[in-house]
Amino acid sequence: TVPSWARRAWPGLVARLRLACDWRILACGGGLFCGFVVLSGVLFMAIPRFQLDSGFAFDRLAAKKASTGFNDVLRFGDVNEIQQDNRVVLRIEVSDRSLLPPNPYWRMVVLDEYREGVFQMSAALKRAAFRRPDTSFRIEGAEPAPRGALSLWTFYMEPGVGRYLPLAGGFRRLYFAEPQNCRWSPWLRLVALDRDPSSMKAYRVEGMATGGSLFDGLTGVGIEDADTVRGSMAETGLPGRDEAVLKGIVAEIQDGRELSPEEFARAASVWLARRHAYSLKWELPAGEGDPLVRWLVSREPGYCELFSSSLVLLARAAGHPARVVAGFVGGEWNGDYLLVRNSEAHAWCELYLGRGRWLRVDPTNDGPRLLDGRGTEARAAG
């Protein structure tokens, strides 16, 4: 016999369900449903912010690991191991390959302020060197018009690299594929977007300089402001004890001689190479005082950020204005494109030679080298 509540009689079915259900079952089912909705929402918000190919990175956080890539702030002590990331971040087309140096340096940001184990761009440098934000298709550079035809460089930068545009140096003009809100520094030869791009950015550069030296472009920057900022780049900003340690190392490097900035850069690079090996895995020595100074007096290996930052502090202790530059170096050809990967992120130095000229120096111990004004690498003696 078919019961009455099962004969398509909806009121009977509802009455039967009311009799059969218990409030505890309803409460339990409702709680499970609400918990499922909340958990799904949390996972939906969290999962896109993790790289699933490397898991949730709990092991990397515990071991203070990081991946290679561009950083506009250098912090020492946060990580002690860097893992290679070979993803392509930049594609470059060049109208004339002969204009490309054998080992091109793609400048992105200048870091002048060192404080409590952190190298970053100071607020004073941002105010003095960068023009006001502007939205435009084109930026007029500070380089003089070259003889003959202008070289053309077309860049395709992947999202997630940063808001600073990679450039080999100063340029004549820069064009965007669409209007961009950005800031241009004729002095530092840097272009900064207002935010990190969420999609690929394409831009074309005309008449770009690729040498190993850089001249200040003081257009829009007062001479007094420029001298003030340069003067700050000759100060270590370290307390007396750490400053004394740096002075002692400088005295050992100079060995009683009066060295020019170029000579000091070469001698300091050799000193660093003899004392520290290059490695993507290292340990900062424990103890009191500045972490960079502790690493300098140790025999621990290090990577490019440690080498370049240490050379900058040594140069400042010797009285030479210096700054750290971060970006990428090198690349490999793939047909008509030069491919630059995250694994080629790098940090190096620029030392002030006087009369607005800065010299690029790469002290990293995969072969310390000093670059002359033509961009030619000269191995440091020893």
C-alpha positions in Angstrom: 0.0 0.0 0.0 1.4 3.4 -1.0 1.2 5.8 1.9 -0.7 9.0 1.4 2.3 11.3 1.7 3.9 9.6 -1.3 1.0 10.1 -3.7 2.1 13.5 -5.0 0.4 15.1 -2.1 2.8 17.9 -1.2 1.1 18.9 2.1 1.3 15.3 3.2 5.0 15.1 2.3 5.8 18.2 4.2 4.0 17.0 7.2 5.8 13.7 7.1 9.2 15.4 6.8 8.4 17.6 9.8 7.6 14.5 11.8 10.6 12.6 10.7 13.3 15.3 11.1 15.0 16.2 14.3 16.2 19.8 15.1 19.7 18.5 15.9 20.0 16.9 12.4 18.9 20.2 10.9 21.4 22.2 13.0 24.2 19.9 12.2 23.5 20.0 8.4 23.2 23.7 8.5 26.4 24.1 10.3 28.2 21.8 7.9 26.8 23.8 4.9 27.9 27.2 6.4 31.4 25.8 7.2 31.7 24.5 3.7 30.8 27.9 2.2 33.2 29.8 4.5 36.1 27.3 3.7 35.4 27.5 0.0 35.6 31.3 0.1 38.8 31.3 2.0 40.4 28.9 -0.4 39.1 30.9 -3.4 40.8 34.0 -2.0 44.1 32.3 -0.9 44.9 29.9 -3.7 45.5 32.5 -6.5 48.1 34.1 -4.2 50.3 31.0 -4.0 52.4 29.3 -6.7 50.9 25.8 -6.6 53.9 24.4 -8.5 56.0 25.0 -5.4 53.3 24.1 -2.9 52.4 26.4 0.0 56.1 27.2 0.6 55.9 26.4 4.3 59.2 24.5 4.0 60.8 27.5 2.2 59.6 29.9 4.9 61.1 27.7 7.6 64.4 27.4 5.8 64.5 31.1 4.7 64.6 30.3 1.0 63.7 32.5 -1.9 63.7 32.4 -5.7 65.9 34.4 -8.1 64.2 37.5 -9.4 64.3 41.3 -9.3 64.0 43.1 -6.0 63.8 46.9 -5.5 64.7 46.5 -1.8 67.6 44.4 -0.5 67.1 42.9 2.9 69.9 40.9 4.5 69.1 38.2 7.0 65.6 37.3 5.8 66.8 34.4 3.6 69.9 32.3 3.4 69.3 30.3 0.2 68.2 31.3 -3.3 66.7 28.8 -5.7 66.9 29.2 -9.5 63.8 30.4 -11.3 64.2 30.0 -15.1 61.0 31.7 -16.2 61.3 34.3 -19.0 60.6 37.8 -17.8 61.8 39.9 -20.7 62.0 39.7 -24.5 64.1 42.2 -26.4 64.3 42.9 -30.1 67.4 44.8 -31.3 67.6 46.5 -34.7 71.4 46.0 -34.8 72.9 43.2 -32.8 76.4 44.7 -33.0 75.2 47.4 -30.6 74.5 44.9 -27.9 77.4 44.3 -25.5 78.6 40.7 -24.9 77.1 40.9 -21.4 74.4 43.6 -21.3 73.3 45.1 -18.0 69.6 46.0 -17.7 69.3 48.7 -15.1 66.0 49.0 -13.2 66.5 50.7 -9.9 69.2 52.6 -7.9 69.5 52.0 -4.2 71.3 54.7 -2.2 70.1 54.4 1.4 71.5 51.7 3.8 69.9 51.4 7.2 69.6 48.4 9.6 70.5 45.8 7.1 68.3 47.2 4.3 69.4 48.9 1.0 66.6 50.9 -0.6 66.0 54.1 -2.6 65.8 57.0 -0.2 62.9 59.5 -0.2 65.4 62.3 -0.8 66.6 60.6 -4.0 63.0 60.1 -5.2 62.2 63.7 -4.6 65.4 65.1 -6.3 65.8 62.8 -9.2 62.3 61.9 -10.5 59.9 64.2 -12.3 56.2 64.5 -11.5 54.0 61.6 -12.7 52.8 62.1 -16.3 50.5 60.1 -18.6 51.9 59.9 -22.1 52.8 57.7 -25.1 56.4 59.1 -25.2 59.3 60.1 -23.0 62.0 62.4 -24.2 65.3 61.1 -22.9 68.5 62.9 -22.0 71.0 61.3 -24.3 72.3 63.5 -27.2 71.3 62.6 -30.8 73.8 59.9 -32.1 75.5 60.1 -35.4 73.8 58.0 -38.1 70.7 56.0 -37.8 69.0 55.6 -34.4 69.2 52.1 -32.8 65.8 50.6 -32.0 65.1 48.4 -29.0 61.7 46.8 -28.4 61.0 45.4 -25.0 58.2 43.0 -23.9 58.1 42.8 -20.1 56.1 40.1 -18.4 53.8 40.9 -15.5 55.1 40.5 -12.0 58.6 41.7 -12.7 58.2 45.1 -11.1 57.2 48.7 -11.9 60.7 49.8 -13.0 61.4 49.3 -16.7 64.7 47.5 -17.6 67.0 49.7 -19.7 70.6 49.4 -20.7 71.3 53.1 -20.0 70.1 56.5 -21.1 68.1 56.9 -24.3 66.9 59.4 -26.9 63.2 58.6 -26.8 61.0 55.9 -25.3 57.5 55.0 -26.7 54.8 53.0 -25.1 52.2 50.9 -26.9 49.5 52.7 -25.0 49.5 55.8 -22.6 51.2 55.0 -19.3 51.2 56.9 -16.0 54.9 56.9 -15.1 57.8 59.0 -13.7 61.0 59.6 -15.6 64.4 60.4 -14.0 66.8 62.1 -16.4 69.4 62.0 -13.7 69.3 58.3 -12.9 68.1 57.2 -16.3 65.2 55.3 -14.8 61.5 55.0 -15.7 59.1 54.0 -13.0 55.4 53.0 -13.6 52.8 54.1 -11.1 52.2 50.5 -10.2 53.2 46.9 -10.9 51.7 46.0 -14.3 49.2 43.1 -14.3 49.7 42.4 -18.0 52.7 42.4 -20.4 54.1 45.9 -21.1 55.6 46.7 -24.5 57.8 49.7 -25.1 60.3 50.8 -27.7 63.5 52.7 -27.1 65.5 54.8 -29.6 69.2 55.6 -29.3 69.9 53.8 -26.1 73.4 54.0 -24.6 75.0 50.7 -23.5 78.4 51.6 -22.1 79.8 50.9 -18.7 79.6 54.6 -17.6 76.7 56.8 -17.0 76.5 60.6 -17.0 74.1 62.6 -14.7 71.3 64.2 -16.6 70.6 67.3 -14.5 67.6 68.5 -16.5 65.0 69.4 -13.9 67.3 68.8 -11.0 69.0 71.6 -9.1 72.8 71.4 -8.8 72.5 71.9 -5.0 70.0 69.0 -4.8 72.3 66.8 -6.9 75.4 67.6 -4.7 73.4 66.9 -1.6 72.2 63.5 -2.8 75.7 62.6 -4.0 77.1 63.6 -0.6 74.7 61.2 1.1 76.0 58.4 -1.1 79.5 59.0 0.4 78.2 58.2 4.0 77.9 54.6 5.3 75.2 55.5 7.8 76.7 52.9 10.3 77.4 53.5 14.0 81.0 54.1 15.1 82.0 50.5 15.8 80.9 49.2 12.4 82.4 52.3 10.7 85.7 51.6 12.4 85.7 48.0 11.0 85.1 49.3 7.5 87.9 51.9 7.9 90.2 49.0 8.9 89.3 47.0 5.8 89.7 50.1 3.6 93.2 50.6 5.0 94.1 47.0 4.3 92.8 47.4 0.7 94.6 50.6 0.0 97.9 49.4 1.7 99.1 53.0 2.3 98.3 54.1 -1.3 96.0 56.9 -2.6 93.7 55.1 -5.0 91.3 56.6 -7.6 87.7 55.3 -7.6 88.6 53.0 -10.5 91.7 51.6 -8.7 89.8 51.3 -5.4 87.0 49.4 -7.1 89.4 46.9 -8.7 91.4 46.4 -5.5 88.2 46.0 -3.3 86.8 43.5 -5.8 90.0 41.4 -5.6 89.8 41.6 -1.7 86.2 40.4 -1.8 87.0 37.6 -4.2 89.9 36.3 -2.1 87.9 36.3 1.1 84.4 35.1 -0.1 83.3 32.5 -2.6 80.2 32.9 -4.7 77.2 30.8 -3.7 73.4 30.9 -3.7 73.4 29.3 -0.2 75.1 31.2 2.7 74.9 32.0 6.4 75.2 35.4 7.9 77.5 35.1 11.0 75.7 35.6 14.3 76.6 38.4 16.6 76.2 42.1 17.3 76.5 44.9 14.8 75.6 45.3 11.2 74.9 42.1 9.2 76.9 43.3 6.1 79.9 44.1 8.3 79.7 40.7 10.0 79.7 39.1 6.6 82.6 41.2 5.4 84.9 40.1 8.2 83.9 36.4 7.9 84.9 33.8 5.4 81.3 32.9 4.5 80.2 32.6 0.8 77.7 35.1 -0.6 75.7 36.1 -3.6 75.6 39.2 -5.8 73.6 41.4 -3.4 76.1 40.8 -0.6 79.1 41.5 -2.9 77.7 44.7 -4.4 76.3 46.1 -1.1 79.6 45.4 0.6 81.6 47.1 -2.1 79.4 50.2 -1.9 79.9 50.4 1.9 83.7 50.0 1.5 83.8 52.7 -1.3 81.8 55.1 0.9 84.2 54.4 3.8 87.0 55.3 1.5 85.3 58.6 0.6 83.9 57.6 -2.9 80.2 58.1 -3.5 78.7 54.8 -4.5 75.3 53.2 -5.0 73.8 49.7 -5.6 72.0 49.1 -8.9 69.5 46.1 -9.3 68.1 44.6 -12.5 69.2 41.8 -14.8 72.4 40.9 -16.7 72.9 38.9 -19.8 70.3 37.0 -21.8 70.2 34.3 -24.5 69.1 34.6 -28.2 66.1 32.7 -29.3 65.6 33.5 -33.0 65.0 37.3 -33.2 64.5 37.8 -29.5 66.9 38.1 -26.6 65.4 36.2 -23.7 66.1 37.3 -20.1 65.1 35.0 -17.3 64.5 35.4 -13.5 67.7 33.5 -12.9 69.6 36.4 -14.5 68.5 38.9 -11.9 71.6 40.7 -10.5 72.9 43.5 -8.4 76.0 45.6 -9.1 77.5 49.0 -8.2 78.1 52.4 -9.6 80.9 54.6 -8.3 81.1 58.3 -8.8 84.1 59.5 -10.7 83.4 63.3 -10.7 81.9 65.7 -13.2 78.6 63.8 -13.3 80.1 60.5 -14.4 79.4 57.2 -12.7 81.3 53.9 -13.4 79.6 50.5 -13.4 81.5 47.9 -11.2 80.5 44.3 -10.8 82.3 42.7 -7.9 80.5 39.4 -7.7 82.8 36.5 -7.3 81.9 34.6 -10.4 84.8 36.6 -11.7 85.2 40.2 -10.3 85.3 42.6 -13.3 85.5 46.3 -13.9 83.8 47.7 -16.9 85.3 50.6 -18.8 83.5 53.4 -20.6 83.0 51.3 -23.7 81.2 48.5 -21.8 84.2 46.2 -22.2 84.9 43.8 -19.3 88.3 44.0 -17.8 89.1 41.2 -15.3 90.4 42.4 -12.0 94.0 41.4 -11.4 94.5 38.5 -9.0 
